[in-house]
């Protein structure tokens, strides 16, 4: 099995503006790419913005850069920008800090050319076989390339079962090898049509398909198989064993679903086992994401996605209130304090665990998870209070590599101008190159990752974990502006902050429900979005832990209101209303007697 890397077919365009390329005798470059030279900035801008399928390396003079770069910087096809300093002219280049695609400034055009050659040669390079290792997840959580932190969340790995399938195109039986595994059923087909029918019956991406045959047969069938959403990974096993690197590269570059080309059974088995182990971890490392369609009447058409979006907003508010709001009973705050003693102080791991706990709470309420999540949120917020906050006098774009499911990607593409939120403390980087590399590594290993381009208005306060990484508070709401696929097939999603829009939604809910969202009314908010089981379980938890507290009357009254909104629960509503009244009456009598005296 080869360990070399392959070059994917990505068309490259090098554009010069206000800069003279080196002559053929001065140039040391070995690259032969499309090159366009402009003296007029208007023609250049028009060419740049009209380019759709080429990766652009843009070389510009410092004098023109300050005028042109703000107009073209966010164009999807621009890979890197290189600035040549003007001879004999004093240049203040601090303005480039707001444009992360600018790699730097150079005095020599030859140095720029060498840098462009180095950068362009690395574009589109992918390994001959998937190199799936857990540090990919570490990079996505931390938003840093080559990070050594690997998240250990073995206990939270979901039980997802892979389905190995073999299709034998070589026309002989038995095939050149047989996979044996006592714990996994392996499906084998000699007829392509039977294999297709089996694959079409699967709804989720769980199939690991091995195709056996000569290169021509395999290539023809790949055109079809790569289109099936139910296929997670493809393995090619050529029977002629020709080690034809040309055919091999064509096959592997055909689709990111192709894990590799194999000539030895042992190599194939090792790769498949590693891929399946990695595959089982993927859902745990995809933070839940919800899109919310903005409508006049929020509660009139509640989909499950909208319910999850609103519940996430409610839940984060309540998790904060449980440890910082005045009036929260000591029985609850003491539980949160106790839970904190057993938690790690590491921000990175706490964010991962909090993300998992939030997802569990949204799916099904659990009091132990509620206390643990509140305690963990407090630890993270305490960490962030000591972090550096900065504002800038200019607008800027920062970037996030986001692992998504196919369902999430479809929702993002179909909901332009609508809101969305990610169920985690979202980290983002000022480095376009670093974020792009994380996305490409994920893509080259068969994962779906989008590049979020986050537009930040000037004077927006940002919390920095270090000089490059920014962290957004929970719950941050974004608005989807556009989605475009770049020449390297990475989907870029342009978004902006939309917390003010969420404030309007919260205000509408307040007028509908008649109460502000507090730890006492959270169940009523859940009931309004038809999350009746969660509302009931939350109130039952309060009733149990605060059975002898002064807040019981409010809890019983709110439970009565909740049951009134549930069809067929009138008796329960009456029962809790009476309990609330029974707690209030003695107080009234006592007050009356005192006033008489």
Residue pairs with C-beta under 8 A, 6 or more apart in sequence:
1 128
1 129
1 260
1 262
1 263
1 264
1 267
1 271
2 128
2 129
2 245
2 248
3 127
3 128
3 129
4 128
5 125
5 126
5 127
5 128
6 125
6 126
6 127
6 128
6 249
6 252
6 253
7 124
7 125
7 249
8 124
8 125
8 126
8 253
8 488
9 124
9 253
10 55
10 123
10 124
10 487
10 488
11 34
11 53
11 54
11 55
11 487
12 33
12 34
12 54
12 55
12 56
12 57
12 120
12 123
13 33
13 34
13 35
13 36
13 51
13 54
13 55
13 56
13 57
13 77
14 33
14 34
14 35
14 36
14 56
14 57
14 59
14 116
14 120
15 35
15 36
15 37
15 38
15 44
15 47
15 48
15 56
15 57
15 58
15 59
16 35
16 36
16 37
16 38
16 59
16 60
17 38
17 39
17 41
17 44
17 58
17 59
17 60
17 61
17 64
17 68
18 38
18 39
18 41
18 60
18 61
18 63
18 64
19 59
19 60
19 61
19 84
19 109
19 112
20 109
21 27
21 35
21 37
21 109
21 113
22 109
22 110
22 113
26 110
27 110
27 113
28 110
28 113
28 114
29 113
29 114
29 116
29 117
30 117
31 116
31 117
31 120
31 121
33 120
34 54
36 47
38 44
38 47
41 64
41 67
41 68
44 68
45 68
45 71
45 72
48 56
48 58
48 72
48 75
48 77
48 78
49 72
49 75
51 75
51 77
52 77
53 77
53 487
54 77
54 487
55 77
55 79
55 120
55 123
55 486
55 487
55 488
56 75
56 77
56 78
56 79
57 79
57 80
57 82
57 116
57 119
57 120
58 72
58 78
58 80
58 81
58 82
59 81
59 82
59 84
59 109
59 112
59 116
60 68
60 69
60 81
60 82
60 83
60 84
61 83
61 84
61 86
62 83
62 84
62 85
62 86
62 89
62 91
62 93
62 105
63 86
63 89
63 91
65 81
65 83
65 96
65 102
66 95
69 81
69 96
69 99
69 102
70 99
72 78
73 81
73 99
73 101
73 397
74 397
74 453
74 494
76 484
76 485
76 486
76 492
77 486
77 487
78 101
79 101
79 119
79 123
80 101
80 102
80 103
80 116
80 119
80 433
81 99
81 101
81 102
81 103
82 102
82 103
82 104
82 106
82 112
82 115
82 116
83 93
83 96
83 102
83 104
83 105
83 106
84 105
84 106
84 107
84 108
84 109
84 112
85 91
85 93
85 105
85 106
85 107
87 107
91 105
93 105
95 394
96 102
96 105
98 392
98 394
98 395
98 396
100 397
100 398
100 399
100 430
100 431
100 432
100 433
101 432
101 433
103 115
103 119
103 433
106 112
106 115
123 488
124 488
126 252
126 253
126 256
126 440
126 444
127 444
128 248
128 252
128 260
128 261
129 252
129 259
129 260
129 261
129 262
129 271
130 233
130 259
130 260
130 271
130 274
130 275
130 444
130 445
130 446
131 445
132 274
132 275
132 278
132 445
132 446
133 278
134 150
134 151
134 278
134 281
135 147
135 148
135 149
135 150
136 441
136 442
136 445
136 447
137 150
137 151
137 281
137 285
138 147
138 148
138 149
138 150
138 151
139 145
139 146
139 147
139 401
139 438
139 441
140 285
140 401
140 402
140 403
140 438
140 442
140 449
141 149
141 151
141 285
141 348
141 351
141 352
141 427
142 149
142 348
142 427
142 469
143 400
143 401
143 427
143 428
143 429
143 434
143 435
143 438
143 469
144 429
144 434
144 438
144 468
144 469
145 434
145 437
145 438
145 441
149 348
151 285
151 348
151 349
151 352
153 281
153 284
153 352
153 353
153 356
156 284
156 356
157 280
157 281
157 284
158 280
158 283
158 284
159 280
160 206
160 279
160 280
160 283
161 206
162 184
162 206
162 207
162 208
162 232
162 276
162 279
162 280
163 187
163 202
163 206
163 207
163 208
164 179
164 181
164 184
164 186
164 187
164 208
164 210
164 272
165 186
165 187
165 188
165 189
165 195
165 198
165 199
165 207
165 208
165 209
165 210
166 175
166 179
166 186
166 187
166 188
166 189
166 209
166 210
166 212
167 188
167 189
167 190
167 192
167 195
167 209
167 210
167 211
167 212
167 221
168 175
168 188
168 189
168 190
168 212
168 213
169 192
169 211
169 212
169 213
169 214
169 217
169 218
169 221
170 176
170 212
170 213
170 214
170 217
170 239
173 190
175 188
175 212
176 212
176 237
176 239
176 265
177 237
177 265
177 268
179 186
179 210
179 269
180 186
187 198
189 195
189 198
192 221
195 209
196 224
199 207
199 209
199 225
199 228
199 230
199 231
200 228
200 230
202 230
203 230
204 230
205 229
205 230
205 231
205 232
205 406
206 230
206 232
207 228
207 230
207 231
207 232
207 233
208 232
208 233
208 235
208 272
208 275
208 276
208 279
209 225
209 231
209 233
209 234
209 235
210 235
210 237
210 268
210 272
211 218
211 221
211 222
211 225
211 234
211 235
211 236
211 237
212 237
212 239
213 221
213 238
213 239
214 238
214 239
214 240
215 238
215 240
215 242
215 244
215 247
215 251
218 236
218 238
218 251
219 247
219 250
219 251
219 254
222 234
222 236
222 251
222 254
222 255
222 258
225 231
225 234
226 234
226 254
226 255
226 257
226 258
229 406
231 257
232 257
232 279
232 446
233 257
233 258
233 259
233 272
233 275
233 279
233 446
234 255
234 257
234 258
234 259
235 258
235 259
235 260
235 262
235 268
235 271
235 272
236 251
236 258
236 260
236 261
236 262
237 261
237 262
237 263
237 268
238 244
238 247
238 261
238 263
241 263
243 263
248 261
251 258
251 261
252 258
252 260
252 261
256 443
256 444
256 445
256 446
256 489
257 446
259 271
259 272
259 275
259 446
260 271
262 268
262 271
282 403
282 447
283 405
284 356
285 403
286 403
286 404
286 405
286 408
287 355
287 359
287 403
287 422
287 423
287 424
288 308
288 312
288 355
288 358
288 359
288 362
288 422
288 423
289 402
289 404
289 408
289 411
289 412
289 420
289 421
289 422
289 423
290 305
290 306
290 308
290 309
290 312
290 420
290 421
290 423
291 305
291 309
291 411
291 412
291 415
291 418
291 419
291 420
291 480
292 305
292 306
292 309
292 310
292 418
292 419
292 420
292 421
293 306
293 415
293 418
294 417
294 418
294 419
294 501
295 301
298 306
298 310
298 505
298 508
298 509
298 512
299 509
299 512
299 528
299 529
302 529
302 530
305 411
306 529
307 529
307 530
307 531
308 362
309 419
309 420
309 421
310 509
310 525
310 529
311 362
311 526
311 529
311 531
311 534
312 358
312 362
312 421
312 423
312 475
313 421
313 475
313 477
313 502
313 506
314 517
314 522
314 525
314 526
315 358
315 361
315 362
316 358
316 377
316 474
316 475
317 475
317 517
318 517
318 519
318 522
319 370
319 373
319 374
319 377
320 374
320 377
320 381
321 328
321 518
321 519
322 328
322 332
322 333
322 336
322 370
322 371
322 374
322 519
323 333
323 336
323 374
323 375
323 377
323 378
324 378
325 518
325 519
328 519
329 546
329 549
329 551
331 545
331 546
331 549
332 371
332 519
332 545
332 546
335 371
335 545
336 371
336 374
336 375
336 378
337 375
339 371
339 372
339 374
339 375
340 375
340 378
340 379
343 350
343 372
343 375
343 376
343 379
344 350
345 379
345 383
347 380
347 383
347 465
350 376
350 379
350 380
351 380
351 424
351 425
353 376
354 373
354 376
354 377
354 380
354 424
354 425
355 423
355 424
355 425
357 369
357 372
357 373
357 376
358 373
358 423
358 424
359 423
360 366
360 369
361 369
361 370
361 373
362 423
364 533
364 534
365 533
365 534
365 537
365 538
365 541
366 537
367 537
367 541
367 545
370 541
377 474
380 425
384 463
384 471
384 473
387 463
387 464
387 465
387 471
388 463
388 464
389 461
389 462
389 463
389 464
390 461
390 462
390 464
391 458
391 459
391 460
391 461
391 462
392 456
392 458
392 459
392 460
393 458
393 459
394 458
395 455
395 456
395 457
395 458
396 430
396 456
397 432
397 453
397 454
397 455
397 456
398 428
398 429
398 430
398 454
398 456
398 470
399 428
399 429
399 430
399 431
399 432
399 435
399 436
399 451
399 452
399 453
399 454
400 426
400 427
400 428
400 429
400 435
400 451
400 452
400 454
401 435
401 436
401 438
401 439
401 442
401 449
401 450
401 451
401 452
402 422
402 449
402 450
402 451
402 452
402 493
403 442
403 447
403 448
403 449
404 412
404 448
404 449
404 450
405 448
406 448
409 448
409 450
409 491
411 420
412 420
412 450
412 480
412 483
412 493
413 483
413 491
415 480
416 480
416 481
416 482
416 483
417 479
417 480
417 481
418 479
418 480
419 477
419 478
419 479
419 480
419 498
419 501
419 502
420 477
420 478
420 479
420 480
420 495
421 475
421 476
421 477
421 478
422 476
424 474
425 471
425 472
425 473
425 474
426 471
426 472
426 476
427 465
427 469
427 470
427 471
427 472
428 435
428 452
428 454
428 469
428 470
428 471
428 472
429 435
429 468
429 469
429 470
430 468
430 470
431 468
434 468
435 451
436 451
436 490
438 449
439 449
439 450
439 451
439 490
440 488
440 490
442 448
442 449
443 449
443 488
443 489
443 490
449 490
450 483
450 490
450 491
450 492
450 493
451 486
451 490
451 491
451 492
451 493
452 478
452 493
452 495
453 492
453 493
453 494
453 495
454 478
454 495
454 496
454 497
455 481
455 494
455 495
455 496
455 497
456 462
456 497
457 497
460 497
462 470
463 470
463 471
463 472
463 473
464 470
464 471
465 471
476 497
476 499
477 497
477 498
477 499
477 501
477 502
478 495
478 496
478 497
478 498
479 495
479 496
479 497
479 498
479 501
480 493
480 494
480 495
481 494
481 495
481 496
482 493
482 494
483 491
483 492
483 493
483 494
484 491
484 492
484 494
485 491
485 492
486 492
506 517
509 517
509 525
509 528
510 516
510 517
512 528
513 521
513 524
513 525
513 528
515 521
515 524
517 525
520 542
520 551
520 554
520 555
520 558
521 558
522 538
523 535
523 536
523 538
523 539
523 542
523 558
523 559
523 562
524 535
524 558
524 561
524 562
526 532
526 534
526 535
526 538
527 535
527 561
527 562
527 565
527 566
528 565
532 562
532 566
535 562
536 562
539 555
539 558
539 559
539 562
542 551
542 555
543 552
543 555
543 556
543 559
546 552
546 555
552 579
552 583
553 580
553 583
553 584
554 580
556 576
556 577
556 579
556 580
556 583
557 576
557 577
557 580
559 572
559 576
560 573
560 574
560 575
560 576
560 577
560 580
561 573
562 573
563 569
563 570
563 572
563 573
563 576
564 570
564 573
